[in-house]
Amino acid sequence: MAYSPVAKKRGIDTSATRDRVLEAAEELIMSGDFAQATVADLADRAGVARATVFSRFGSKLGVLETLAVRCSGGPTMRAIHDAVAIEDPVASLRALVIAASDHWELQGHILLTLKAVSELEPGAIELIEAQRKEQRESMEHIARGLGRQGRLHDLTPAQAAAALHLITSVESFMELRRNAGMSLVATKKVLMALAEGLVDLS
């Protein structure tokens, strides 16, 4: 969004205001209070007027979507893309398990909240579906490479891709990391072991 002439004249730092709102939203997500919070609650936490939230983001869902988009351009997501681009499918999968874990450690709570909100806000579904499609296509790419090397055991490439998608999903990561209380190191170890048990990574 471009700066308005009024904002420029008054010296309003709109990027700083945007960041405060996003940080406030993330704090509410981390505390589990985002779903129940109103735009007024979000504005109060960010130290801005409610009208500012509406003008910058349109709605509470708009704030959440902006957070999700920001995450998709961050360094952890770039690490995921770099892992998928590795030519050797074994090295690619190993790097992907680590990169996905690092991404979910930092951003998983945002995606899970977006998924929960999508049940009440149909507009959020598009972002969820785009993320799911990209992840599935990455798994299909890696599974085809593993298949060409004869590493899929008795699985078809489609079956392997579906299983790898499950292993690298935010839900699997959070089940181990949050619900089972494992450390990040232990979570990566378990997910890697699951991948190694599924396909031949030796």
ZIJO-V653741 format. One line per field, one symbol per residue. ss: DSSP state (A for helix, B for strand, O for the rest). psi: psi as a letter, one per 40 degrees, with the letter a starting at -180 (. if undefined). A space follows every 10 residues. Layout:
ss=???
psi=???
This chain:
ss=OOOOAAAAAA OOOAAAAAAA AAAAAAAAAA AOOOOOOOAA AAAAAAOOOA AAAAAAAOOA AAAAAAAAAA AAOOAAAAAA AAAAOOOOAA AAAAAAAAAA AAAAAAAAAA AAAAAAAAOO OAAAAAAAAA AAAAAAAAAA AAAAAAAAOO OOOOOOAAAA AAAAAAAOOA AAAAAAAAAO OOOAAAAAAA AAAAAAAAOO OO
psi=hiiiddddde fhgddddddd dddddddddd eeeddeiidd dddddefiid ddddddedid dddddddddd deeidddddd ddddehdhdd dddddddddd ddddddeddd dddddddddd gdeedddddd dddddddddd ddddddddef eebeiidddd dddddddeid ddddddddde fiiddddddd ddddddddih e.
